[in-house]
Amino acid sequence: NYDNELLLQQISNENNNQHIQEEHLVDLISLKALTTSTTIEFNKQKSAFENTIKEQKKTINSLQNNITLLNNQLQSKQSIISNLESKYSTLQNNYNDLELQCDIKISVLNQEKQLLLEQFSANNSFEIQ
C-alpha cells in the first residue's frame, strides 16, 4: 500500500514536472517570437536612423558648400568695395587738386585783371592830360 502511494506520488510529480516543462517550452517559444519581432523592429529603426544620419550628413555637406560659396562671394564683394573706395579716394584727391588749381588760376587771373585795370586807368589818365 505504501509502495502504491509512493508510486502514485512519483507519477504525480513526473506529471507536474512534465507540465512545468511544457509551460517553460511555451514560454521559451513566446520569448523567441518576442525576441525575433523586437530584433526586426530594432533593425528597422536602426536602418531608419542610419538613413536619417546619411541625409543629415548630405545636408551638412550642402550647407558647408553653400557657406564656402557665400564666403567666396563675400570676399569678392569686399574686394570690389575696397577697389571702389580706392577709386573714390583717387577721384576725391583729383577733385581737390583741380579745385586748388582753379583757385590759383582765378587768383592769377584776378591779379592780371587788376594789373590791366591799373594800366588801363594809367593810360587813360595820360590821354586826358
Long-range contacts (C-beta under 8 A, 24 or more apart in sequence): none
